[in-house]
Amino acid sequence: MDCRECRVGCVFVRNGQSVYAHNVRVLLGDGGVWVLVELSIRGTMKDDWQTPPDLFSVLDAEFNFLVDPCCTTKSKLCLSGCTIDTGSDGLKTDWAGLPAYVNPPYSRGNIEKWCEKCLIEARKGSLVVALLPCDCSTSWWQKYVMQAYEIRFLPRRVRFIDPETRKPAGAPTFSSVIVIWAPGCGGAPPRCKSWDWK
Ligand SMILES: C[S@@+](CC[C@H](N)C(=O)[O-])C[C@H]1O[C@@H](n2cnc3c(N)ncnc32)[C@H](O)[C@@H]1O
């Protein structure tokens, strides 16, 4: 069962009964009465955490992005953006062959949808760069990341920006990669490298 708010498995069982706890990070129970059913990186990660400006500016200097397909009017990073708060859905919009920067929502099912869209748009002519969790055990990695042009493994963890405080969020619990889908990619395995933006 999924949390009613964020649709991920923030669910606990106590004495045989399910209890919902939205966005719980830490489980501390006396005597082990609380049992964590599922708490994945997606369960601890807010969907709207933003890209650190220093990472974005290094990538932007290299790729000259023109489209941010997943953002709000407040978090838009590029000249053009699909701002979900105004009804513009980046999953349904044509990215018009323009270079796009994608930092998708990480909650369950979202990364897969966005990776599929990234590959589709790259095949139509966009150069697409995405900031994703490093998780090769997922179906989205096997289906879509393995068809990318390049994977950059980040040797340090990304401290995302909390949109409420505008400050770096707590210590990151997972590694990230930059995945690049280039027009015409998918014919050969992605080239891989370690890449430090600092
Ligand atoms: C992880 S944040 C990234 C924000 C910003 N682009 C950045 O990298 O700092 C993902 C954003 O995409 C928005 N979003 C979710 N689904 C979307 C959709 N279908 N189309 C456009 N934006 C979407 C969320 O509201 C959230 O603000």
The ligand as an ORCA input file, in Angstrom:
! r2SCAN-3c Opt
* xyz 0 1
  C      13.006     17.475     -9.024
  S      12.099     18.937     -9.418
  C      13.183     19.767    -10.538
  C      13.016     21.264    -10.546
  C      14.016     21.996    -11.430
  N      13.838     21.643    -12.815
  C      15.442     21.670    -11.000
  O      16.080     20.813    -11.578
  O      15.889     22.310    -10.042
  C      10.879     18.254    -10.518
  C       9.776     19.226    -10.799
  O       8.976     18.743    -11.864
  C       7.634     19.063    -11.601
  N       6.819     18.097    -12.351
  C       6.331     16.915    -11.954
  N       5.670     16.317    -12.959
  C       5.745     17.154    -14.019
  C       5.239     17.111    -15.350
  N       4.514     16.067    -15.785
  N       5.510     18.159    -16.186
  C       6.236     19.216    -15.754
  N       6.735     19.306    -14.492
  C       6.495     18.290    -13.636
  C       7.511     18.938    -10.093
  O       6.444     19.726     -9.632
  C       8.854     19.459     -9.627
  O       8.786     20.835     -9.386
*
